[in-house]
Amino acid sequence: QVQLVESGGGLVQAGGSLRLSCAASGTPFSLNAVNWYRQAPGKQRELVATISSGGSTNYADSVKGRFTISRDNAKNTAYLQMSSLKPEDTAVYLCNAVVRTGSDYRAYWGQGTQVTVSS
């Protein structure tokens, strides 16, 4: 079993920055693609950023130029650096990762971390 644990959320003023972390742990595994999603009250879950096992990245248009996704494979951890935050970035941010254990590939979710941006 693999666990994903997010951290780094909090309350920040508009224009500020936060760095979220998503740490994977558990039985021997290989971390493949990692995605950050967010879900605001009353809205659909939105894919914010993706990083492949090779380090290729993609972003939602709403965060391009402001958010940066990265990973540290030695630590089995992915990050989401968020800058120039806006009130509309307020949401629960969730980490999702594809994990390989042996020949089995599965997707796991973290529990989420709240980000609140005040105006």
C-alpha positions in Angstrom: 0.0 0.0 0.0 1.2 3.5 -0.8 0.2 6.7 1.0 0.2 10.2 -0.4 0.4 13.1 2.2 0.0 16.7 1.2 1.3 19.6 3.3 2.0 23.3 2.9 -1.5 24.7 2.6 -2.7 27.7 4.6 -4.0 31.2 4.6 -2.2 33.8 2.5 -3.0 37.2 1.2 -3.5 37.9 -2.5 -0.2 38.2 -4.3 1.5 35.9 -1.8 3.1 32.5 -2.3 2.8 29.0 -0.9 4.6 25.7 -1.7 2.7 22.5 -1.4 4.3 19.1 -1.0 3.1 15.7 -1.8 5.1 12.9 -0.2 4.6 9.3 -1.1 5.5 6.4 1.2 4.7 2.7 1.7 5.7 -0.6 0.2 8.5 -0.5 -2.4 7.2 1.5 -5.4 8.1 3.7 -8.3 6.4 7.1 -8.6 5.2 7.8 -12.1 3.2 10.8 -13.1 2.0 13.2 -10.4 -0.9 15.5 -10.7 -2.2 18.4 -8.6 -5.9 19.0 -8.6 -8.0 21.5 -6.7 -11.6 21.6 -5.7 -13.4 24.8 -4.6 -16.8 24.7 -3.0 -19.6 24.2 -5.5 -17.1 23.7 -8.4 -15.8 20.7 -10.3 -12.5 19.3 -9.5 -9.9 21.0 -11.7 -6.6 19.6 -12.9 -4.0 22.2 -12.1 -0.6 20.8 -13.0 1.0 17.5 -14.1 4.5 16.2 -14.1 5.6 13.0 -15.8 8.2 10.6 -14.5 10.6 12.2 -16.9 9.9 15.7 -15.7 7.6 17.0 -18.4 5.1 19.4 -17.1 1.7 20.8 -18.1 -0.5 23.4 -16.5 -4.1 24.7 -16.6 -4.4 28.0 -18.4 -5.6 29.6 -15.1 -2.3 29.0 -13.4 0.3 29.2 -16.2 3.1 31.5 -15.3 2.2 31.5 -11.6 2.5 27.9 -10.5 5.4 25.5 -10.9 5.2 21.8 -10.4 8.4 19.9 -9.6 9.5 16.6 -8.2 12.4 15.1 -6.1 12.6 11.4 -7.1 15.1 10.7 -4.4 12.5 11.8 -1.8 9.4 10.5 -3.6 8.0 13.9 -3.3 6.3 16.3 -5.7 5.9 20.0 -5.1 3.6 22.8 -6.3 5.1 26.3 -6.0 2.3 28.8 -6.1 3.0 32.5 -6.6 1.0 35.6 -7.3 -1.9 33.9 -5.6 -5.5 35.1 -6.2 -8.6 34.7 -4.2 -10.0 32.4 -6.9 -7.1 30.0 -6.2 -8.8 29.2 -2.9 -9.6 25.5 -2.8 -8.6 22.2 -1.4 -5.5 21.0 -3.3 -5.2 17.3 -3.8 -2.3 15.2 -5.0 -2.8 12.3 -7.3 -0.1 10.0 -8.4 0.3 6.9 -10.6 2.4 4.4 -8.7 4.1 1.2 -9.9 4.6 -1.7 -7.5 6.1 -4.6 -9.4 4.0 -4.9 -12.6 0.9 -3.2 -11.1 0.1 0.4 -11.8 -2.4 2.2 -9.6 -3.6 5.8 -8.9 -3.6 7.1 -5.4 -5.0 10.3 -3.9 -3.9 12.3 -0.9 -6.3 13.7 1.6 -5.9 17.3 0.4 -4.6 20.5 1.9 -6.6 23.7 2.2 -5.4 26.9 0.5 -7.2 30.1 1.3 -6.3 33.3 -0.4 -7.7 36.5 1.1 -8.3 39.6 -0.9 
